[in-house]
């Protein structure tokens, strides 16, 4: 029951924040890697667009200094290769303190995903307490899964497969 309450709370926050949208920052990055700074309004608009298009959304909060996060990125890359972008949107949202930390990491380890730098409000609005933190929203924008920690490809695939195929 606690899980259902948390899901409803997260959904309520998402809907309430959708009304207070603000624009994202300017793109930055190296070698074609898209790095955009996001505030909560931009995240909510992104979710609304995915809901409108019937896409499942996977969000991972991570940081360049987090070893578990670095092991989770290849898992997300494998999911990106398995599921088409029109069915599954994957957002890797960094909670690094500076853009320089992210761009430096992306120079040495390019990530074939949409990578974003979080403004302070995004992680706190999601209730992120530790990283990596994963959230999966179904086609209706409802939180279908959320948890902290690194997960193997098979486990995430088990969660995603029925959602993407609906």
Secondary structure, 3 states (H helix, E strand, C coil): CHHHHHHHHHHHHHHHHHCCCCCCCCCECCCCCCEEEECHHHHHHHHHHHHHHCCEEEEEEECCCCHHHHHHHHHHHHHHHHCCCCCEEEEEEECCCCHHHHHHHHHHCCCCCEEEEECHHHHHHHCCCCCCEEEEECCCCCEEEEEECCCCHHHHHHHHHHHHHC
